[in-house]
Amino acid sequence: MPEVTPQTSSKVTSSSWIAFFLIALVAISPLIHSKTAIYGTIVHRTLFFWGITDMMLLVMCLKWKGPSIALDKSPLTTGIILHTFIVLIANLFGEDIRLNLFSNFERMMGFVNLVHLVGFYLFFSRASFIQKQWVYLIIIITLVTVYLCIFGLQEQDKFADKRIQSLLSNPMHFAGYLLTVFFILLLALEKTVYNIQSGLFKVGFAGIITALFLLIYTLLLTKTRSGILASGAGIITMIIAQIAQNKSNRKRLIVSLLLCLLIPCVLYVQREAPWVKNNDTLNRMTDISTQSKTVNTRLNLWKMALGGINDRPFWGWGQESFSYFYISHYTPNLHGAGFWYDSSHNFILDKLIQTGWLGLLTYLLVIIAFFYLIWHPKSRLSKWQKSVLSGYLVAYLAFLSFGFDSLVSLLGFFGLAAFVTKHIPYKAHFTTHLSSKSCLVLKIVISLLLLTVFKQFVILSFSTNRQLTSAYKQNEMEAMITQHEQTFQQALIGKYDAAVQYALKHNDVFQSGLPIETKNLYAQSANSILKNALDEHPNHPVLLSQAGFIQFSGISHSVGIETYRKLAQIAPKRQVNLLDLGIFYLQDSQFDNALAIFNQVHQLDTTYQVPIIYKAYLLMKQDKSSESIRLLKTVKTNVWVDYLHVLRVLFREANRLQELADFINQTPFDNRIVFKQDTYLQWAQIGAELNDKVQIRTAYNSYANHYLKNKTLKNEHELIAECVDLGLKASEGKIPVGTLTRYFNYFPGL
């Protein structure tokens, strides 16, 4: 294999342009996505990168002429290979070997991805580029970033929180990408500054500065605190490094440092000022109180993680087994944190959970080696490059202290690690001499192995994702069942996703007007696939929960209950799973068991009031309506408002919709401030179902009083009267109840 070559070369060779072309393809990988495929923003980009990396390794193999195999003795390369080996061992001894190695379509962050990242690093660190090729690469990265920023800004209004995520599916992923490119552009800035007299470099300087301003503006609009704080930490580190290396400009640099430190201080002191409060980004940045939902959730998540890391201190749970850890160590104060987590949002805790102390220590060795090579006495890096790269590494670690990695941020890390390695003149260290025949055999074997990897991990995974998307969109039931079964059987990566996506169809199937035979066919098929999936992912909480739903609705109540009892044993403190078990008991008329579960859930955390809603329903089923309504009145308005759609179904089943309508109507006027537009709509629809003109009129009048900003509206009463008339028509079956929805849009001033 070729030895390490300097950063630049004066010769242009065909192999140099092949290397440049492959690296350039990796640089455009953030653009690769599919809007129609399941997890298309992750799967297609990752498979594209894997395919390019397989080609890189094949090029390295074919270029190797033998008879020696030489690996550089760079501590960074050694550290990366050692850490990769420890991760492999941790995965093999982890909770879910298949997920650890292959991951799933939702994440694509298993060991296969890590191996491809290491392959990318080895190829890039050994490639030799001329100066022109480096310039082209910077231009490509800049253009890709500018496009992503502009696209993200255009798409911003499509998201309720107005957080920009562009084509990367998550604001955190986009922030990690922007953070990396920020420091790459700063590296490129040096060459343009030193050659500013040249017209071409003036254009380059202006282009980079413009891109940097756009990048910073977009980063702020991702509203990702970890990304914004990390960029500040990186800039401060960069200035400190410059101060340490430059005596002549120290005064200016110290002033710049003080200004950088002053900005966050001013923002924090002024956090209650209108100019901060009225700006979404600044308000989010300064909202670091433990009362903040995001901060509070993060702290609770860290406490949970710290409490469980000693369960498997040596090897951990494996790269992709966090959901097992999460469900086993779940604490009740996480009930508002979302359904599932796949990261603790802290790289130290994540490494401890995934790979144990050995994995964390080898990862820290990689970081230390990165810093060591930046400041190595023999490094060919300039003072500016050392400062920028130090700033990047601090920013990266700061980002991961509150966030998590993605493919694009890892590409930045391994790419810049390769850039640093290229600047250290290490000689070959590990050398083995082979005969010419052995060289040829090894070359053929490695080439065939790489082609097999490409076929199994790239081609097959792409085909599986395409088939899964097609199956999920299939409207004809028998064809949908057949396609899902075939997809599951053929999948290597994506088997887990095929089972979950198939199971998620259960509501559409069981609540449809399909013949009972078709529903049973689906239930048997889905249950069989979930059982097979659970054989490969034993006791996976998501698969168990989906299996329980399928079994209860389409196989047998007792079988579904038994599955959820098993899940309750695995996660004895997770309210949502216990609540589902209680609902199963309730629907199976096991009222005593249901009541016991609801009480158990409420006692885990008395601030979690959802079980009270179901207790009220249970009392209603037992014809204790007055007691039920009295209990329901103890629930905070904002809680039952979020669950009104559930209450509506439950009270309809109990033939008690009138009691629910009266309960809504009796809500104190001041409490209606938390009512949503949909709350009034559902209230009116309940009135329509009951043929209750008073409820319909009250709902629309109340809606108008709360949402209409224009008090001089002349036809307000006419509009309300029209809606009441429509409500009555809906109650008489002349129009669907859902038709009322669009008439809310007739009210102006929203």
C-alpha positions, 0 to 999 in steps of 0.5 A: 500500500502507498506510504504517507505522502506530503499534503501537496505535490507538484505532479498531477497523476491519474491516481491523484485525480481519481483520489480527488474525484472520490473525496469530492463525491464524499464532500457532496454526500450531504446533498444525497437524499430521497424525499419519498423513501422511508428514512430517505435523508439518512439511508441514501446518504449513508449508502452513497458514502459507503459505496464511495468508501468501498471504491476508495479501498478498492483503488488502494488495493489495486494500486498496491504493487507489493511486496510489502504492506506498510502502515504509518506509525502515526499515533492517531492512526494507531488510536483509531484502529485500536478504538475500532477493535475495542468497539468491535469486541463491545458490539460482539459482547453487547445486548443486540449484536445484529443492531450493533453491527448493522444498525437500522435505517433510522440511524445507520450508525453501527459498526459497518458505518464506523469501518467505512469511516476508518477506510475513508480516513486511511484513504484520505490521509494517504492521498496526494493532492496538488494545490489546485485540487485543494482549491477545487475541494474547498469550492465544492464544500463551500457551494454545497454548504451555501446550497444547504443553507439557502434550502434550509432558509426556504424550508424554515416555515414548514416546521412548527418550531422554525428550526432549520434542518435543511436536507439533514433531517435534524437541526442537530445534524445540520448544526454539526455539519455547519460547525465543521464547515465553519472551521474548514473555511477558516482553514482555507481563509489563510491562503487567500489572506496571504495572497490577497493582492492577487485578483483571484484570491480576492474573489476567493477571500470575498466568497469565503467571508460571504459563506461564513456569514451565511453559515453563522446566520443559518447556524443561529437559526438551527436554534441548536444551543450545543452547536452555537455554544460549541462554535463560541468555545472553538473561536475562543480556543482559536484566539487563545492558541493564536495569542500563545503563538504570536507575540506581535498581535497579542494586544489585538488578540486579547481584546478580541478574546475579551469581546468573545467572552463579553458577548455571552455574559451580556446576553445572560445578564440581559436574558429578561430584556425584551430584545432577548425575550422576543428573539426566538434564537436568543431566548432559546440560547439564554434559557438555561434554567433547570426549569426549561423542559429541554435542560431539565430533560437533558439533566434527567437523562444524564442522571439516569445514564450515570446511575446505570453505567456500572451495570456493564463497565468493561464492554458496555451494551454495544454501539446501537443498544442504547434503547435497551439501556434506556428502557432498563434504567428509565426513571419516571421523571423522563415521562415528558421527554419523548417516547424513545431515546437513542443517545444520552446527548453526552459523548462521555456517557454515550461511550461508557454505555456503548463500549464501556471504560475500554471504549471511552479510554481508547476514544479519549486516546484518539482525541489526545493523539489528534491534539498531539499531532496538531502541536507536534514539533515536526508538524508542517501545519502553519500557526493559523492551521494549528489554532483553527484545528485546535478550535475545531477539536474543542468545538467538536467536543463541546458540541458532543457534550450536549448533543450527538454525532451524525454521519456528516459530523463524523465525516468532518472529524475523520476528514480533518484527522486525515488532514492533520495526519498528512502533515506529519512525516511519519515513516512506515512502521508495520512492514511485512514482506510477501512473495509476488504470488502471495501479493496477487492472491491477497490482492484478489481476495481483498478485491472480491471481499470489497465487491461482496461488501458493496453488494451486501451492504450498499446494493442490497440495503438500497433495494431493501429500502426501496421495497420497504417504501413501496410496501408501506405505500401499497394500498391493496392489503394482500399485496402490502402483506406479501411485499412486507414479508418479502422485504423482511426475508431479504433484508440484511440491514433494515430487517428491524425497520421492515418489522416495525413499519409493518407493525405500525400499519395496525391502526390503519388495518384494525380501524378500517372497514376491511373484512375480518378475514383480511384483518386476521391475515394481517395480524397473523403475518405481522405477528409472525414477522415480529416474532422472527424479529424478536428472535434476532433482537431479543426483548427489544422494547419497540418490537415488544410494544408493537407485538403486544398491540398486534396480538391484543387487537388481532390475535388474542387479548391474553397473548397481548397482555402477556407480552405487555406484562413482559415489557413491564418487567423489563421497564417497571418504571416506564409510564407509557408501557404500563399505561398501555397495559392498564388500557389492555386490562380495561378493554378486557374488562379486568377493571381491578387490574386496570385500576391497580396499574393506573394507580401504580403509574400515577404513584411513580410520578404524581405530576404525570396526570394521564392515568387519571384520565383513564381512571375517569374513563374506567369509572364512567364504564362502571356507571359512576359518571359523577365520580368520573367527572369529579376526578377529571376536574382534578386534571390540569386543563393543558393535560386534558386538552392534549388528550381530548381526542382520546377522551372523545373516543373513550366517552363515545365508547361509554355512551357518555359524550354529553358528560364530556361536552358539559365538562368542556363547557364548564371549563372556567373562562380563564383556563380556556387560554390553553385551548387550541384551535383544535380544542374548539373544533372537537368541542363543536364536533362533539356537539354535532354528534349529540345534535346539541345546538347549544354546545355547537354555538358555545364552542364557536362563540368561545372560539371567536372570542379567543382567536378573533383579533379584529373586533370590528368584524361585521359578519362574525355572527353570520359566520358563527350561525353558518357554522352552527347550521353546518354542525346541525347538518353534520349531526343529522348525517347530511354532511360528515362531521369532519367537514366542519374542520375547514370552516374554522379557516373562514374566521380571519385574524388567526 
